[in-house]
């Protein structure tokens, strides 16, 4: 069976509740483990695809301001 990383990550979150998703995001960020970056990327992709233009502009402004402040 050939399953993509994207499909694997999405399948892992199917049936998860909001607290499970939040816990996974926080754990990925707090652990600073680069192996979790693809998973965060898939979640970001889902967020981006399902956001309105207004929401996308907000995301872009938050990213730009955070990058300028170097707040990683």
N, CA, C and O atoms as CSV, one atom per row, in Angstrom:
chain,resi,resn,atom,element,x,y,z
A,1,UNK,N,N,0.842,-1.171,0.000
A,1,UNK,CA,C,0.000,0.000,0.000
A,1,UNK,C,C,0.889,1.236,0.000
A,1,UNK,O,O,1.868,1.312,0.742
A,2,UNK,N,N,0.538,2.193,-0.834
A,2,UNK,CA,C,1.304,3.422,-0.946
A,2,UNK,C,C,0.441,4.593,-0.479
A,2,UNK,O,O,-0.464,5.020,-1.195
A,3,UNK,N,N,0.716,5.109,0.708
A,3,UNK,CA,C,-0.070,6.212,1.258
A,3,UNK,C,C,0.847,7.421,1.431
A,3,UNK,O,O,1.981,7.289,1.891
A,4,UNK,N,N,0.361,8.562,1.070
A,4,UNK,CA,C,1.171,9.766,1.169
A,4,UNK,C,C,1.210,10.259,2.610
A,4,UNK,O,O,0.359,9.906,3.425
A,5,UNK,N,N,2.206,11.075,2.905
A,5,UNK,CA,C,2.304,11.688,4.231
A,5,UNK,C,C,1.038,12.488,4.513
A,5,UNK,O,O,0.488,12.432,5.613
A,6,UNK,N,N,0.584,13.230,3.514
A,6,UNK,CA,C,-0.619,14.057,3.656
A,6,UNK,C,C,-1.815,13.187,4.076
A,6,UNK,O,O,-2.510,13.503,5.041
A,7,UNK,N,N,-2.043,12.097,3.346
A,7,UNK,CA,C,-3.162,11.205,3.660
A,7,UNK,C,C,-3.011,10.596,5.051
A,7,UNK,O,O,-3.981,10.485,5.802
A,8,UNK,N,N,-1.792,10.205,5.381
A,8,UNK,CA,C,-1.526,9.591,6.686
A,8,UNK,C,C,-1.870,10.558,7.816
A,8,UNK,O,O,-2.523,10.177,8.787
A,9,UNK,N,N,-1.435,11.796,7.686
A,9,UNK,CA,C,-1.684,12.786,8.731
A,9,UNK,C,C,-3.174,13.084,8.837
A,9,UNK,O,O,-3.720,13.144,9.938
A,10,UNK,N,N,-3.827,13.270,7.707
A,10,UNK,CA,C,-5.271,13.530,7.726
A,10,UNK,C,C,-6.014,12.366,8.362
A,10,UNK,O,O,-6.913,12.575,9.178
A,11,UNK,N,N,-5.649,11.144,7.998
A,11,UNK,CA,C,-6.298,9.963,8.578
A,11,UNK,C,C,-6.074,9.873,10.083
A,11,UNK,O,O,-6.958,9.428,10.816
A,12,UNK,N,N,-4.886,10.295,10.555
A,12,UNK,CA,C,-4.599,10.266,11.991
A,12,UNK,C,C,-5.513,11.207,12.780
A,12,UNK,O,O,-5.786,10.963,13.955
A,13,UNK,N,N,-5.979,12.266,12.147
A,13,UNK,CA,C,-6.810,13.235,12.847
A,13,UNK,C,C,-8.310,13.013,12.642
A,13,UNK,O,O,-9.125,13.665,13.293
A,14,UNK,N,N,-8.674,12.108,11.752
A,14,UNK,CA,C,-10.102,11.826,11.569
A,14,UNK,C,C,-10.664,11.272,12.874
A,14,UNK,O,O,-10.107,10.340,13.455
A,15,UNK,N,N,-11.762,11.847,13.324
A,15,UNK,CA,C,-12.371,11.426,14.578
A,15,UNK,C,C,-11.792,12.108,15.804
A,15,UNK,O,O,-12.305,11.934,16.909
A,16,UNK,N,N,-10.719,12.890,15.622
A,16,UNK,CA,C,-10.117,13.598,16.754
A,16,UNK,C,C,-11.002,14.780,17.135
A,16,UNK,O,O,-11.658,15.387,16.289
A,17,UNK,N,N,-11.003,15.089,18.426
A,17,UNK,CA,C,-11.742,16.286,18.829
A,17,UNK,C,C,-10.787,17.481,18.847
A,17,UNK,O,O,-9.583,17.337,18.634
A,18,UNK,N,N,-11.346,18.652,19.103
A,18,UNK,CA,C,-10.563,19.885,19.054
A,18,UNK,C,C,-9.389,19.845,20.024
A,18,UNK,O,O,-8.299,20.311,19.691
A,19,UNK,N,N,-9.593,19.300,21.210
A,19,UNK,CA,C,-8.498,19.258,22.189
A,19,UNK,C,C,-7.376,18.329,21.724
A,19,UNK,O,O,-6.205,18.588,22.004
A,20,UNK,N,N,-7.719,17.256,21.021
A,20,UNK,CA,C,-6.686,16.361,20.479
A,20,UNK,C,C,-5.837,17.091,19.431
A,20,UNK,O,O,-4.611,16.981,19.416
A,21,UNK,N,N,-6.511,17.828,18.569
A,21,UNK,CA,C,-5.804,18.573,17.521
A,21,UNK,C,C,-4.913,19.641,18.158
A,21,UNK,O,O,-3.749,19.799,17.792
A,22,UNK,N,N,-5.484,20.367,19.117
A,22,UNK,CA,C,-4.703,21.401,19.804
A,22,UNK,C,C,-3.497,20.799,20.519
A,22,UNK,O,O,-2.397,21.347,20.444
A,23,UNK,N,N,-3.688,19.696,21.199
A,23,UNK,CA,C,-2.583,19.033,21.912
A,23,UNK,C,C,-1.471,18.619,20.958
A,23,UNK,O,O,-0.288,18.763,21.268
A,24,UNK,N,N,-1.858,18.106,19.804
A,24,UNK,CA,C,-0.853,17.700,18.812
A,24,UNK,C,C,-0.073,18.901,18.292
A,24,UNK,O,O,1.146,18.833,18.131
A,25,UNK,N,N,-0.777,20.001,18.030
A,25,UNK,CA,C,-0.110,21.212,17.547
A,25,UNK,C,C,0.842,21.732,18.611
A,25,UNK,O,O,1.999,22.032,18.314
A,26,UNK,N,N,0.369,21.841,19.848
A,26,UNK,CA,C,1.214,22.358,20.924
A,26,UNK,C,C,2.416,21.458,21.185
A,26,UNK,O,O,3.522,21.947,21.414
A,27,UNK,N,N,2.203,20.153,21.152
A,27,UNK,CA,C,3.318,19.225,21.353
A,27,UNK,C,C,4.359,19.376,20.248
A,27,UNK,O,O,5.562,19.362,20.512
A,28,UNK,N,N,3.893,19.520,19.018
A,28,UNK,CA,C,4.815,19.695,17.893
A,28,UNK,C,C,5.633,20.966,18.045
A,28,UNK,O,O,6.834,20.974,17.778
A,29,UNK,N,N,4.982,22.040,18.476
A,29,UNK,CA,C,5.677,23.315,18.643
A,29,UNK,C,C,6.622,23.262,19.844
A,29,UNK,O,O,7.776,23.680,19.751
A,30,UNK,N,N,6.133,22.752,20.959
A,30,UNK,CA,C,6.936,22.736,22.187
A,30,UNK,C,C,8.131,21.802,22.093
A,30,UNK,O,O,9.187,22.091,22.654
A,31,UNK,N,N,7.977,20.688,21.392
A,31,UNK,CA,C,9.081,19.727,21.264
A,31,UNK,C,C,10.178,20.237,20.340
A,31,UNK,O,O,11.315,19.768,20.401
A,32,UNK,N,N,9.837,21.198,19.485
A,32,UNK,CA,C,10.778,21.734,18.502
A,32,UNK,C,C,11.457,20.613,17.708
A,32,UNK,O,O,12.629,20.702,17.342
A,33,UNK,N,N,10.684,19.567,17.457
A,33,UNK,CA,C,11.170,18.416,16.714
A,33,UNK,C,C,10.827,18.619,15.239
A,33,UNK,O,O,9.653,18.664,14.874
A,34,UNK,N,N,11.842,18.739,14.401
A,34,UNK,CA,C,11.612,19.035,12.994
A,34,UNK,C,C,10.877,17.925,12.257
A,34,UNK,O,O,10.372,18.145,11.156
A,35,UNK,N,N,10.811,16.754,12.837
A,35,UNK,CA,C,10.094,15.657,12.188
A,35,UNK,C,C,8.588,15.943,12.145
A,35,UNK,O,O,7.873,15.375,11.320
A,36,UNK,N,N,8.109,16.820,13.029
A,36,UNK,CA,C,6.685,17.136,13.056
A,36,UNK,C,C,6.317,18.249,12.078
A,36,UNK,O,O,5.132,18.517,11.880
A,37,UNK,N,N,7.290,18.896,11.468
A,37,UNK,CA,C,7.007,20.001,10.546
A,37,UNK,C,C,6.116,19.599,9.372
A,37,UNK,O,O,5.233,20.376,9.007
A,38,UNK,N,N,6.300,18.433,8.764
A,38,UNK,CA,C,5.375,18.057,7.679
A,38,UNK,C,C,3.927,17.970,8.161
A,38,UNK,O,O,3.010,18.354,7.434
A,39,UNK,N,N,3.717,17.476,9.363
A,39,UNK,CA,C,2.368,17.395,9.903
A,39,UNK,C,C,1.749,18.763,10.098
A,39,UNK,O,O,0.581,18.983,9.779
A,40,UNK,N,N,2.550,19.684,10.627
A,40,UNK,CA,C,2.061,21.049,10.788
A,40,UNK,C,C,1.794,21.682,9.429
A,40,UNK,O,O,0.863,22.472,9.274
A,41,UNK,N,N,2.610,21.333,8.453
A,41,UNK,CA,C,2.401,21.838,7.096
A,41,UNK,C,C,1.085,21.357,6.505
A,41,UNK,O,O,0.388,22.116,5.832
A,42,UNK,N,N,0.744,20.098,6.756
A,42,UNK,CA,C,-0.526,19.561,6.264
A,42,UNK,C,C,-1.686,20.274,6.949
A,42,UNK,O,O,-2.673,20.620,6.300
A,43,UNK,N,N,-1.571,20.496,8.258
A,43,UNK,CA,C,-2.626,21.215,8.966
A,43,UNK,C,C,-2.750,22.643,8.443
A,43,UNK,O,O,-3.857,23.160,8.297
A,44,UNK,N,N,-1.614,23.277,8.162
A,44,UNK,CA,C,-1.652,24.630,7.602
A,44,UNK,C,C,-2.311,24.619,6.223
A,44,UNK,O,O,-3.100,25.506,5.897
A,45,UNK,N,N,-1.985,23.615,5.421
A,45,UNK,CA,C,-2.600,23.501,4.094
A,45,UNK,C,C,-4.123,23.395,4.206
A,45,UNK,O,O,-4.848,24.047,3.455
A,46,UNK,N,N,-4.603,22.580,5.134
A,46,UNK,CA,C,-6.040,22.434,5.344
A,46,UNK,C,C,-6.647,23.771,5.774
A,46,UNK,O,O,-7.700,24.174,5.280
A,47,UNK,N,N,-5.975,24.443,6.691
A,47,UNK,CA,C,-6.434,25.752,7.145
A,47,UNK,C,C,-6.514,26.730,5.983
A,47,UNK,O,O,-7.518,27.421,5.810
A,48,UNK,N,N,-5.459,26.784,5.192
A,48,UNK,CA,C,-5.383,27.732,4.073
A,48,UNK,C,C,-6.480,27.472,3.034
A,48,UNK,O,O,-7.172,28.395,2.603
A,49,UNK,N,N,-6.626,26.215,2.643
A,49,UNK,CA,C,-7.607,25.852,1.620
A,49,UNK,C,C,-9.029,26.191,2.068
A,49,UNK,O,O,-9.872,26.559,1.251
A,50,UNK,N,N,-9.284,26.066,3.347
A,50,UNK,CA,C,-10.638,26.255,3.859
A,50,UNK,C,C,-10.878,27.635,4.464
A,50,UNK,O,O,-11.885,27.848,5.139
A,51,UNK,N,N,-9.966,28.570,4.230
A,51,UNK,CA,C,-10.106,29.930,4.756
A,51,UNK,C,C,-10.637,30.871,3.685
A,51,UNK,O,O,-10.381,30.702,2.493
A,52,UNK,N,N,-11.376,31.856,4.141
A,52,UNK,CA,C,-11.857,32.898,3.238
A,52,UNK,C,C,-10.687,33.836,2.896
A,52,UNK,O,O,-9.620,33.755,3.503
A,53,UNK,N,N,-10.899,34.700,1.943
A,53,UNK,CA,C,-9.866,35.684,1.582
A,53,UNK,C,C,-9.533,36.547,2.794
A,53,UNK,O,O,-8.364,36.839,3.041
A,54,UNK,N,N,-10.540,36.952,3.544
A,54,UNK,CA,C,-10.318,37.765,4.739
A,54,UNK,C,C,-9.465,37.003,5.755
A,54,UNK,O,O,-8.533,37.567,6.330
A,55,UNK,N,N,-9.777,35.740,5.974
A,55,UNK,CA,C,-9.003,34.916,6.912
A,55,UNK,C,C,-7.572,34.714,6.415
A,55,UNK,O,O,-6.630,34.754,7.206
A,56,UNK,N,N,-7.407,34.496,5.109
A,56,UNK,CA,C,-6.066,34.340,4.542
A,56,UNK,C,C,-5.245,35.605,4.739
A,56,UNK,O,O,-4.062,35.534,5.071
A,57,UNK,N,N,-5.868,36.765,4.537
A,57,UNK,CA,C,-5.152,38.024,4.757
A,57,UNK,C,C,-4.736,38.173,6.216
A,57,UNK,O,O,-3.645,38.664,6.506
A,58,UNK,N,N,-5.602,37.749,7.131
A,58,UNK,CA,C,-5.266,37.791,8.556
A,58,UNK,C,C,-4.076,36.869,8.856
A,58,UNK,O,O,-3.139,37.259,9.552
A,59,UNK,N,N,-4.125,35.657,8.328
A,59,UNK,CA,C,-3.032,34.701,8.522
A,59,UNK,C,C,-1.720,35.289,7.990
A,59,UNK,O,O,-0.685,35.223,8.652
A,60,UNK,N,N,-1.782,35.856,6.800
A,60,UNK,CA,C,-0.578,36.439,6.194
A,60,UNK,C,C,-0.034,37.590,7.030
A,60,UNK,O,O,1.180,37.711,7.199
A,61,UNK,N,N,-0.917,38.438,7.556
A,61,UNK,CA,C,-0.463,39.542,8.401
A,61,UNK,C,C,0.157,39.050,9.699
A,61,UNK,O,O,1.176,39.583,10.139
A,62,UNK,N,N,-0.443,38.044,10.315
A,62,UNK,CA,C,0.130,37.465,11.533
A,62,UNK,C,C,1.504,36.882,11.234
A,62,UNK,O,O,2.452,37.096,11.990
A,63,UNK,N,N,1.612,36.145,10.133
A,63,UNK,CA,C,2.907,35.562,9.759
A,63,UNK,C,C,3.955,36.639,9.506
A,63,UNK,O,O,5.070,36.564,10.022
A,64,UNK,N,N,3.591,37.641,8.708
A,64,UNK,CA,C,4.539,38.699,8.385
A,64,UNK,C,C,4.998,39.428,9.642
A,64,UNK,O,O,6.195,39.632,9.841
A,65,UNK,N,N,4.056,39.818,10.483
A,65,UNK,CA,C,4.409,40.524,11.717
A,65,UNK,C,C,5.261,39.657,12.644
A,65,UNK,O,O,6.198,40.148,13.274
A,66,UNK,N,N,4.937,38.383,12.723
A,66,UNK,CA,C,5.700,37.469,13.579
A,66,UNK,C,C,7.102,37.256,13.039
A,66,UNK,O,O,8.062,37.190,13.807
A,67,UNK,N,N,7.225,37.149,11.731
A,67,UNK,CA,C,8.554,36.985,11.120
A,67,UNK,C,C,9.395,38.223,11.360
A,67,UNK,O,O,10.582,38.123,11.672
A,68,UNK,N,N,8.783,39.392,11.215
A,68,UNK,CA,C,9.505,40.654,11.438
A,68,UNK,C,C,9.982,40.762,12.879
A,68,UNK,O,O,11.062,41.293,13.139
A,69,UNK,N,N,9.182,40.261,13.817
A,69,UNK,CA,C,9.552,40.288,15.242
A,69,UNK,C,C,10.478,39.126,15.586
A,69,UNK,O,O,11.035,39.063,16.682
A,70,UNK,N,N,10.634,38.210,14.635
A,70,UNK,CA,C,11.446,37.014,14.840
A,70,UNK,C,C,10.958,36.239,16.064
A,70,UNK,O,O,11.756,35.806,16.894
A,71,UNK,N,N,9.652,36.072,16.165
A,71,UNK,CA,C,9.069,35.434,17.350
A,71,UNK,C,C,8.758,33.965,17.102
A,71,UNK,O,O,7.597,33.556,17.091
A,72,UNK,N,N,9.798,33.189,16.905
A,72,UNK,CA,C,9.635,31.744,16.751
A,72,UNK,C,C,10.186,31.072,17.986
A,72,UNK,O,O,10.159,29.846,18.086
